């Protein structure tokens, strides 16, 4: 992908070749050769072919520490759309095809317009039903719920709906609002015909507007014959059957009789009989009504015209206590009058519904009326009622929270009413959140943007892909900003940010446009910019920089060559040196403040922020030196001075100024020491403080102590310092020493020194007699159970309840677990260093290479106390000699236990039958006489029984067999 930038690079090289002509002059980084002298590049360039900002050939980190990336001869802070910053080459490399924004070569974040991102590739957009292509990202985004198609500028504006939804004012709704009906053919909500207030189609009205009566399925001003207009329900209701026209439902409400005659007192029959009788025209007599009728017009129960109190006349002419479904009892007329056509049941009046009629279309009950659509503020529920919308919804659809419009002060977005609109949308006058214009993140309306999307630029309220001439792209602020008036085009707002000049200030020099070139420069017509004169010139005319018109102070002008040089006692100006011809002053390297040659290693002094080191001016002093400065002739000169020998790096000459230490030294605070002091241990290249429990230590934590402070006790066989001796230890001086293995607590380390015993052992005369054999313990249910396999003796079943360990294993004093003794050539990580004077781990089990590390401070302590230890060593040697002599005498007198005959108790030895015995056959101590065998527990916790204890111990044993492991006490 980087091949595309190669032609640009070749073009810049060609431009440099044409402008500068081939020259043998080699300029340092950050400068270019211009007519046999090195000139600095623009500050934004790392390498260049000219000193303007559009003449860069390589980029990097600029003087302000900001990364810049090469794109078409400029070192940019941001790569343009379609490119990503390559932080290895500091160039802008192209994204994959049709990608507008990317972070790496094959990772696209946004595709170009009419493309969408699929599996990391930008492909032509073909969105599914209910989706539309986002004009900004090119992605397919979902339309509003129910939309089949919608506006790409605002997905909430639907243009058609999916099945079971209906379009109404650019919204797709499950139910149409009042005064409209659902047209299944077109999928839209159509207005009801005038003067309908509610309808199901153009020809089926359900209720009428004011002053109109509902007659069957239409709305009329005047009800037809045989009906009258009921102003309570605004319906045309049937007259009594005896009337042709009427003004009410009763028999006496007739206006015209069927024969065209007028009624008598509102009633049509010509003959009047007594109450409870009717006129029989066959016999011309009044006959009795049925007993259920108060008045009638025939003999049957279906011929009633009025009823007694408590009864009403139904539509069949019968007197009944309760009206049938679809009717209600009108107490004023005494009739069962028909409910509104929309009511299944009603009460008191015809249009006060209790339930709605079910049929071809569904009706919804609301405040005693049945509607095809619920009024604003309510939605049609599955229960067939109108339920209220949520508090902020003015209208809703399908559920209380799916808003269609909002109360004042709230704005509709994604079916919710909020106080504010989300990013890239604005609150419109119609109470909805509308999408901002393309590429706009924050806006006031569709035409006034405040902030644009990344890499788009705001100009006069509109987001643009690029700025017009006279503006520069401020990508950090996302705006098009006016250039300085002297610039035609620019890269910033300042007067020295010009790329090309305006006609009023036509001459460009280092980004600044002016009417004339500044002093020390001349106008190069070919390059159309001002170029620097030679450093010896205070003014020059060109076309060469060495064609001086005036010289620097102290130099003289050669009228033949137009060069400035040294004469008499004068000297070369700063940052130049005298050529071998003793006249010409040549420029130093750009890094040097003064020099004796042209190279970068010929510097004599450097100006801050560069520092002199071995003839070169460096921006940072190397390791082993620090930066220093002093002022001379108004210039602050920088030097790299050596650190103290104990420092690897430093910020001053003192050994207290070290930042890191040299080899063989350890860092403690600001000091570098040859060894760590008391209370510290060496770790890596520094000294760390010992744990508060240690006075001397070999590492971190409380289990690395080498010496304990006065207020703590040393725990024998470990590297721990404790306040009090734990179980199975007793205090002797400042040391906690191990009890005999049979004791839980003790007063000394002998088997006869026990104070308390473990469960299952019996204490008598300071000795703990066990009930169980080796590798078993006495459980709470008073049974001997096996120890964990890692234990030789134990007080419980777990591996951390050991009392003694098997050979080549040692006991960790506080954890009561056995760990294998470390071997010299082993790299095991779960072994412990075993003590020679006890069966305890000297320290916690840990990797053996850690145990092999010996603290430097320990060595120094030993060296310091060697002389003090010599007398003590002599006393120890004398003690050892006396001990050896005693052992020899004891062996000669057969006093040592291993010369007697012992049997290790294994559960098979039997006591005398006249004694009650423990589980392994040892007599109970309280039942034993002086003649009983003695039970003895060795130092490792093993229990033995000795035979012939009372026999003559001077008996000759020379002929006896050498005892084995089972016949003498364990020597440990």
Secondary structure, DSSP 8 states (H G I E B T S, - for coil): -GGGGHHHHHHHHHHHHHHH---S----TTEEESSSSEEE--TT-SEESSSSTT-EEE--B-TTS-B-EEETTEEESS--TTEEEETTTTEEEE-STTEEEEEETTEEEEE-TTEEEETTEEEE----TTEEE-TTT--EEE-STTEEEE-SS-TTSEEEE-TT-EEETTEEESS--TTEEEETTTTEEEE--TTEEEEEETTEEEEE-TT-EEETTEEESS--TTEEEETTTTEEEE--TTEEEESSSSTT-EEEETTS---BTTB--SS---TTEEEETTTTEEEE--TTEEEESSSSGGGEEEE-TT-EE-TTS-EESS--TTEEEETTTTEEEE--TTEEEE-SSTT-EEEE--SSS--EEETTEEESS--TTEEE-TTSBEEE--TTEEEESSSTTSEEEE-TT-EEETTEEESS--TTEEE-TTSBEEE-STTEEEEEETTEEEEE-TT-EEETTEEESS--TTEEEETTTTEEEE--TTEEEESSSSTT-EEEE-TTS-EEETTEEESS--TTEEEETTTTEEEE--TTEEEE-SSSTT-EEEE-TTEEE-TTT--EEE-TT----TTEEE-TTSSBEEE--TT-SEESSSSTT-EEE-BTTSEEETTEEESS--TTEEEEEEEETTEEEEEEEE--TTEEEESSSSGGGEEEE-TT-EEETTEEESS--TTEEEETTEEEE--TTEEEESSSSTT-EEEE-TTSEEETTSS-EESS--TTEEEETTEEEE--TTEEEESSSSGGGEEEE-TTEEEETTEEEESS-TTEEE-TTS-EEE--TTEEEESSSSTT-EEEE-TTEEEETTTTEEEEE--TT---SSEE-B-SSSSBBSS----HHHHT---HHHHHHHHHTHHHHHHHHHHHHHHHHHHHHHHHHHHHTT-SGGGS-EEE--S-----TTS-B-TTS-B-GGG--TTS-EEEE-TTS-EEEESSTTS-TTS--TTS----TTTS----
